[in-house]
Amino acid sequence: MTTKGVGWSIGVRGLRFGISPAGRHYVSVGIPGLGLYWTKYLVGPDTTKHWRSISNMEQVPFDAGKIGFANNPEPRCASLLILDISSSMSGQPINELQAGLTLYRDELAADTLARKRVEVAIVTFGGLVEVIQQFATAESFSSPVLEPKGDTPMGEALVTSLKLLEDRKSEYRQNGIQFYRPWVFLITDGGPTDANSQFWSDAKEKIRQGEEQKKFSFFAVGVEGADMDRLKELSPTRTPLKLKGLRFRDLFQWLSNSQQSVSQSKPGDTVPLSNPVAPNGWAEI
Amino acid sequence: MWKVVPVSVIGTSHEKTDIPCQDCCDFLRVISGEETVLLVALADGAGSAALSHIGSFEAVHHLLSIASQANLAPSEISKEQIREWMGKVLQHFATVAEREKTTVAQLACTLLFGIVGKSDAIFCQIGDGAWVVEKDGDLIPITWPQNGEFANITTFITSDGALDTMQFERLTGTVAALAGFTDGLQALALSFSTRTAHAPFFKPMFASVQNCKDETSLIAPLQAFLASEDITNRTDDDKTLVLACRCNTESD
């Protein structure tokens, strides 16, 4: 269809374009495709300032004092940390992990949007699996004290964590809270001591489904000594990352930055994340 | 006859980064047989698509021109008919992409379309944003933002299978007023927990349109309002709002 055709269609067989009380202003409104819109030049992106200045001289039919806004909860970005605190993490590793967590909390709390939108939950595994932090925004969680102990029930920790996440998502839905794709972050320096249990196969299956259906993004990070082959079993599509040295702080800085970007993104935005395996990044493959 | 106030305002995040306003809206009033039919279209260009401001402009105006030429009353328009028109918009995108030396994906945008006659109306959309109507004194969110599971995900008309996701709602009875808006305003205008339109947002604005002598005098104030800090403190996105009220005199 050509724009010319539309121009000529005015007044043809039953079709005519309406004319407003403002008269000729609207004649041109009725010619689509040509860009000859009276409203077009009013609403164009370049005219905002122009109109702002004009509006000062007029009465205020749209008064913010009289128009009420809906009070919707902020959309949430769930961040689930699953941390290995088995006895092998004792000493400097656990101290660095602890420092990284504190930095993470502080960074999120310092960002005006992220502190309302990013919700962190922490599950630890060392001998037993514990939910040491239920989902909470950075404003309302304090960095927990981690005490290394016991073996490495990684499978059970994963199953517990993913259940926690599902429950949280249900709460979001029930309360009409919009949310971003959740992040699931596993950090370990070993291998699962429950690899022969149902937990391990369940965990693998849940992560596979979650990634496939884009329910969440799963990241596995191995600290020195980690069984990277086992981690690959969990995350066949997204290659597990190996932490350089004990750079937990860099890892959490990256996580905080990435989640700040994502939690401010709008539909259609691409959110570029910096590459953690870049030469100056915190990880290697 | 209808009083219509259509406004698109650039978001502060777009101003900061020198991205153009990617929203677009427009309307037509056509006479179909004995009745005046109001056609309104809105589009919100994807942030990640370089030429989505062109996409939203082309989508809005192409759809309006196809629909006005068809010159059908709402009762004669089926969901299939609208899908066909949306399909033509996509075909048109192929031409535009060639003209702009780009790909169709770079024109990605949402698309909302309303057709309102004397005693029935159709509202449809692909993607987020929504339509709210006032009918028999009630405010009805006749469509709802299509955000998939996650807040930063929506469907664009250029997305795979987009036409299959189109919301299509037919309303019988007299629509007294309507509002179409893009996602920049949806958190202020809709209550997500109760899935309702927020009356304190719409009622005063409908009243302003209803009571004005010349609705074209409201375009600048509405634009100023949408660009004001009361709004930009709550949303940094582009914002489009089309308000329309039926006038009491049908003789217009």
Interface residues (C-beta under 8 A of the other chain):
Chain A: M1 T3 G5 V6 S9 R13 G14 L15 R16 F17 G18 S20 P21 A22 H25 Y26 V29 G30 P32 G33 G35 Y37 W38 T39 K40 L42 V43 G44 P45 T48 W51 R52 I54 S55 E58 Q59 V60 P61 F62 D63 A64 K66 I67 G68 F69 A70 N71 N72 P73 P75 N175 G176 I177 Q178 F179 Y180 R181 K214 K215 V262 S265 K266 P267 G268 D269 T270 V271
Chain B: M1 W2 K3 P6 V7 S8 V9 I10 P20 C21 C24 C25 D26 F27 L28 R29 V30 I31 S32 G33 T36 G45 A46 G47 S48 A49 S52 H53 H61 H62 L64 S65 I66 S68 Q69 N71 A108 T110 G127 D128 N147 E149 F150 A151 N152 I153 T154 F156 D183 A187 L188 A189 L190 S191 F192 S193 T194 R195 H198 P200 F201 P204 M205 S208 C212 K213 D214 E215 T216 S217 L218 I219 A220 P221 L222 Q223 A224 F225 A227 S228 D230 I231 R234 D237 D252
